[in-house]
Structures are given as structure tokens and as C-alpha cells.
Amino acid sequence: MSYDLMVFDPDAAPKDRESFVVWYDKQTEWSEDHSYNDPVVSTPSLQAWFREMIQFFPPMSGPHAVDSDASEVTDHSVGKTVIYSAFAWSVAEQAYNKMRELAIKHRVGFFDVSSDDGEIIFPLTP
């Protein structure tokens, strides 16, 4: 098992929790017609988030993959409007804090997938 978090394009996701969960389930069917390990398929704001996030939690696959057994190496699945990140439990607190911080910085949504009542954050309107 992994500790899972997700960032998303706030314009693509429903704002109410029930509709959001249905949308999330659809996103995680991984049915888009592309590889899920290259951020080029994602929105500019998600790409910017990804570029910064991988400085702390490098990907285990894709064009930016690292060859390491470090616990920070993460399975990032990149969709058009979501990036789902599966972390080692040993780095859960660090991952949560950094992912949430960078989501706010890059104005993308944040979803705490692994929590029973997962936090969903949408960026504030400027």
C-alpha cells in the first residue's frame, strides 16, 4: 500500500464533494489515450507543479525518472487534468506538506486520497 495524494486542474473538477468523488473515480480509471508518466500531457499549471515537486519526490518512471531506491522516489501518474502521486508511507507527512504547499503555490487543486474524509482544496480566486 502507498500513501496517495492528487493535484488537479481546478477548472476541470466539480466543486461539491459528491460530484468530485465521482469525477475522481472517473479520472483514476486511467482511460485517457496517452502514457501516464510524462507531464507534457497535462495543463501548464500542473506541469509547473510537477517540475517543482520532482525536486523533492522524483518519479520512478517516465522521462524524468531516477534510478534510486530512496524512499522519496514516487509513482506519479500524470493525466490531462490530474497528477496522482503514490508515496512510501515513510515519507507521508513530508509528502503531504510539500504537495499541499506546492498545490497552493501553483494554484492547482489538492486531494488527500488516503484520508478517510480526504481534504479537497481548491485555489482561492484572486
Secondary structure, DSSP 8 states (H G I E B T S, - for coil): --EEEEEE-TTTS-SSHHHHHHHHHHHTT--SSS-SS-GGGS-HHHHHHHHHHTTTS-BSSSTT------TT-BEEEE-SSEEEEEE-GGGHHHHHHHHHHHHHHTT-EEE-TTSTT--EE-----
